[in-house]
Amino acid sequence: MELNLQNKLVLVTGSTGGIGKEVAKTFLQEGATVIVNGRTEERVSKVVEELSSFGTVHGIAADLANAEESKTFVQKVDALGELDVLINNLAFFEVKAFEDVTDDEWMEYFQVNVMTAVRLSRHFLPKMIARNSGRVINLASEAGVKPLPQMIPYSVTKTALISLSRGLAELTKGKNVTVNSVLPGPTWTEGVENYMEGAAKAEGKDLETFTNEYFKVNEPTSLIQRFATVEEVASTIVFLSSDKASAINGVAQRVEGGIIRSL
């Protein structure tokens, strides 16, 4: 399917690894020009070098949870041209008991997982609406609909992103601009692999055995009974960013293998 993404300028935040990096790669393969982002120059430069064989890629390092750095960041993006697609992917999670999460940690979750998307959308969405063209996608999670007791702050911020996305979509009524959220389920990334290795070791099991048992024990409602791949999540995001998906707006698109038992 031809997605007509050639020469589109795309920003993917938090794209030095995991889903974000794969999203950047997939956009490049579709002919888009991509801006990758991370907190350090070293990591951003490494990814730019790695992905440059797939197309035109720029790297801008910034801590987007910092309001001042975010202001400088959007100026650098504007200098590259009009942004066609904004992918708010930046986020973090930690497995921690609810009673042990401090007020400062709660605020960090909101600064990283929610306010980064708020700030960038506040800057770029009005520009898209003014020229009647653009796409914004916020990376939420199945945890935003089915909160995880071991990751309550993360789950709450992902619920907030789903609400933010629908609210912003309402601002695009009658325009060729869409705002959607994407809700991945458990996805096999470098971070998840590290977590699973530690969890398997703690139970005295090898990684393969522990992984095979994971869905039976922890996610019995999953219909695919496996981790999604970063490629599967990325392909959904890239499709929603294309002209082929112009009738999809204000949607919380699930890519979670049927874990959420609802219509």
C-alpha positions as CSV (number, residue, x, y, z in Angstrom):
1,M,0.0,0.0,0.0
2,E,1.4,3.4,-1.0
3,L,1.2,5.7,2.1
4,N,2.4,8.9,0.3
5,L,4.8,9.8,3.1
6,Q,7.6,10.8,0.8
7,N,9.3,14.1,1.9
8,K,7.0,14.5,5.0
9,L,8.8,15.9,8.0
10,V,8.2,13.6,11.0
11,L,9.3,14.1,14.6
12,V,9.5,11.0,16.9
13,T,10.3,11.8,20.5
14,G,12.1,9.3,22.7
15,S,13.4,7.6,19.6
16,T,16.9,6.4,20.6
17,G,15.5,2.9,21.3
18,G,12.5,0.6,21.5
19,I,9.3,1.5,19.8
20,G,10.3,5.0,19.0
21,K,13.5,4.0,17.1
22,E,11.5,1.4,15.1
23,V,8.9,4.1,14.3
24,A,11.6,6.4,13.0
25,K,13.1,3.6,10.9
26,T,9.7,2.7,9.4
27,F,9.0,6.3,8.5
28,L,12.4,6.6,6.8
29,Q,11.6,3.4,4.8
30,E,8.4,5.1,3.6
31,G,10.4,8.1,2.3
32,A,9.8,10.5,5.1
33,T,12.4,12.8,6.6
34,V,12.7,12.0,10.3
35,I,13.8,13.9,13.4
36,V,15.0,11.6,16.2
37,N,15.2,12.7,19.8
38,G,16.8,11.7,23.0
39,R,18.3,13.3,26.1
40,T,22.0,13.0,25.2
41,E,23.9,14.0,22.1
42,E,25.8,10.7,22.3
43,R,22.7,8.5,22.0
44,V,21.1,10.7,19.4
45,S,24.2,10.8,17.2
46,K,24.5,7.0,17.4
47,V,20.9,6.5,16.2
48,V,21.3,9.1,13.5
49,E,24.3,7.2,12.2
50,E,22.5,3.9,12.5
51,L,19.4,5.0,10.6
52,S,21.0,7.3,8.0
53,S,21.2,4.4,5.5
54,F,17.4,4.3,5.4
55,G,16.9,8.0,4.5
56,T,17.2,11.6,5.6
57,V,17.4,11.7,9.4
58,H,18.1,14.6,11.8
59,G,18.9,14.3,15.5
60,I,18.0,16.9,18.1
61,A,19.1,16.1,21.7
62,A,16.9,17.6,24.5
63,D,15.3,16.8,27.8
64,L,11.7,17.5,26.8
65,A,10.5,17.1,30.4
66,N,12.3,20.4,30.9
67,A,10.1,23.3,29.8
68,E,13.0,25.6,28.8
69,E,14.8,22.8,26.8
70,S,11.5,22.1,25.1
71,K,11.2,25.7,23.9
72,T,14.7,25.6,22.4
73,F,13.9,22.2,20.9
74,V,10.8,23.3,19.0
75,Q,12.7,26.2,17.5
76,K,15.3,23.8,16.1
77,V,12.5,21.7,14.7
78,D,10.9,24.7,13.1
79,A,14.2,25.6,11.5
80,L,14.1,22.3,9.6
81,G,10.7,23.1,8.0
82,E,7.0,22.7,8.7
83,L,6.3,19.6,10.7
84,D,3.8,17.2,9.1
85,V,3.7,14.4,11.7
86,L,4.3,14.6,15.5
87,I,4.7,11.3,17.3
88,N,4.7,11.8,21.1
89,N,6.4,8.6,22.1
90,L,8.6,9.7,25.1
91,A,7.7,7.9,28.3
92,F,9.1,5.8,31.1
93,F,7.8,3.2,33.6
94,E,9.0,1.5,36.7
95,V,7.6,-1.5,38.6
96,K,7.0,-0.2,42.1
97,A,4.5,-0.6,44.9
98,F,1.9,2.2,44.9
99,E,2.6,3.2,48.6
100,D,6.3,3.6,47.8
101,V,5.9,6.2,45.0
102,T,6.6,9.7,46.3
103,D,5.0,13.0,45.3
104,D,8.2,13.9,43.4
105,E,8.1,10.7,41.5
106,W,4.4,11.2,40.6
107,M,5.3,14.7,39.3
108,E,8.2,13.3,37.2
109,Y,5.8,10.8,35.6
110,F,3.5,13.6,34.5
111,Q,6.4,15.8,33.3
112,V,7.9,13.0,31.1
113,N,4.8,11.1,30.1
114,V,2.2,13.8,29.7
115,M,3.6,17.3,29.7
116,T,6.1,16.5,26.9
117,A,3.1,15.7,24.7
118,V,1.2,18.7,25.9
119,R,4.0,21.1,25.1
120,L,4.8,19.8,21.7
121,S,1.1,19.5,20.7
122,R,0.5,23.1,21.9
123,H,3.2,24.3,19.6
124,F,2.7,22.2,16.5
125,L,-1.0,21.4,16.4
126,P,-2.2,25.0,15.8
127,K,0.3,25.3,12.9
128,M,-1.2,22.1,11.4
129,I,-4.7,23.3,11.8
130,A,-3.8,26.7,10.2
131,R,-2.4,25.0,7.1
132,N,-5.1,22.3,7.1
133,S,-2.7,19.4,7.1
134,G,-1.0,17.3,9.8
135,R,-1.0,14.3,12.1
136,V,-0.4,13.9,15.8
137,I,-0.1,10.5,17.5
138,N,0.3,10.1,21.2
139,L,1.7,6.8,22.5
140,A,-0.5,5.6,25.3
141,S,-0.8,2.0,26.4
142,E,-3.3,-0.8,27.2
143,A,-2.4,0.2,30.8
144,G,-4.4,3.4,30.1
145,V,-7.5,1.3,29.8
146,K,-6.6,-1.6,32.0
147,P,-4.4,-0.1,34.8
148,L,-1.6,-2.2,36.1
149,P,-1.4,-2.4,39.9
150,Q,2.4,-2.7,39.8
151,M,2.7,0.4,37.6
152,I,-0.1,2.7,38.8
153,P,1.6,6.1,38.0
154,Y,2.5,4.9,34.5
155,S,-1.1,3.7,34.0
156,V,-2.6,7.0,35.1
157,T,-0.4,9.0,32.8
158,K,-1.4,6.8,29.8
159,T,-5.0,7.3,30.6
160,A,-4.3,11.0,30.6
161,L,-2.8,10.7,27.1
162,I,-5.9,9.0,25.8
163,S,-8.0,11.9,27.1
164,L,-5.6,14.5,25.8
165,S,-5.7,12.9,22.3
166,R,-9.5,12.9,22.1
167,G,-9.7,16.5,23.4
168,L,-7.1,17.7,20.8
169,A,-8.9,15.8,18.1
170,E,-12.0,17.8,18.8
171,L,-10.1,20.9,17.9
172,T,-9.5,19.5,14.4
173,K,-13.2,19.3,13.4
174,G,-13.6,19.8,9.6
175,K,-9.8,19.9,9.0
176,N,-7.4,17.6,7.3
177,V,-5.7,17.1,10.6
178,T,-6.0,14.1,12.9
179,V,-5.0,13.3,16.5
180,N,-5.1,9.8,17.7
181,S,-3.6,7.7,20.5
182,V,-2.0,4.3,20.0
183,L,-2.3,1.7,22.8
184,P,0.4,-1.0,22.6
185,G,0.3,-4.0,24.8
186,P,3.4,-5.8,26.1
187,T,6.0,-5.2,23.4
188,W,9.4,-6.8,23.1
189,T,11.8,-3.9,23.4
190,E,15.3,-3.7,24.9
191,G,13.9,-2.4,28.2
192,V,11.3,-5.2,28.4
193,E,14.0,-7.8,27.6
194,N,16.2,-6.5,30.5
195,Y,13.2,-6.5,32.8
196,M,12.3,-10.1,31.8
197,E,15.8,-11.3,32.2
198,G,15.9,-9.9,35.8
199,A,12.5,-11.4,36.6
200,A,13.4,-14.8,35.2
201,K,16.7,-14.8,37.2
202,A,14.8,-13.9,40.4
203,E,12.6,-17.0,39.9
204,G,15.5,-19.2,39.0
205,K,14.3,-19.8,35.4
206,D,15.8,-19.3,32.0
207,L,14.5,-16.4,29.9
208,E,12.8,-18.6,27.3
209,T,10.9,-20.7,29.9
210,F,9.9,-17.6,31.9
211,T,8.7,-15.7,28.7
212,N,6.7,-18.7,27.5
213,E,4.9,-18.8,30.9
214,Y,4.5,-15.1,31.2
215,F,1.2,-14.7,29.3
216,K,-0.4,-17.8,30.8
217,V,0.2,-16.4,34.3
218,N,0.2,-12.6,33.9
219,E,-1.9,-11.9,30.8
220,P,-4.3,-14.8,30.4
221,T,-6.8,-12.6,28.4
222,S,-4.2,-12.0,25.6
223,L,-5.5,-13.5,22.4
224,I,-2.1,-13.7,20.7
225,Q,-0.4,-15.0,23.9
226,R,2.9,-13.4,23.0
227,F,4.7,-10.1,23.0
228,A,4.0,-7.7,20.1
229,T,7.0,-6.8,18.1
230,V,8.2,-3.2,17.7
231,E,7.6,-3.6,13.9
232,E,3.9,-4.4,14.5
233,V,3.4,-1.3,16.7
234,A,5.4,0.9,14.3
235,S,3.5,-0.2,11.2
236,T,0.2,0.8,13.0
237,I,1.6,4.2,13.9
238,V,2.9,4.9,10.4
239,F,-0.3,3.9,8.8
240,L,-2.3,6.2,11.1
241,S,0.0,9.0,10.0
242,S,-0.7,8.6,6.3
243,D,-3.3,10.0,4.0
244,K,-4.9,6.5,3.9
245,A,-6.0,7.0,7.5
246,S,-7.5,10.5,7.1
247,A,-10.9,9.3,8.3
248,I,-9.5,8.0,11.5
249,N,-9.6,10.7,14.1
250,G,-10.0,10.9,17.9
251,V,-9.4,7.2,18.2
252,A,-7.6,5.1,20.8
253,Q,-6.2,2.5,18.5
254,R,-5.3,-0.7,20.4
255,V,-2.3,-2.8,19.4
256,E,-2.4,-5.1,22.5
257,G,-3.3,-8.5,21.2
258,G,-6.8,-8.5,22.6
259,I,-5.8,-8.3,26.3
260,I,-8.5,-5.8,27.0
261,R,-11.8,-7.7,27.2
262,S,-14.3,-5.2,25.9
263,L,-16.0,-4.3,22.6
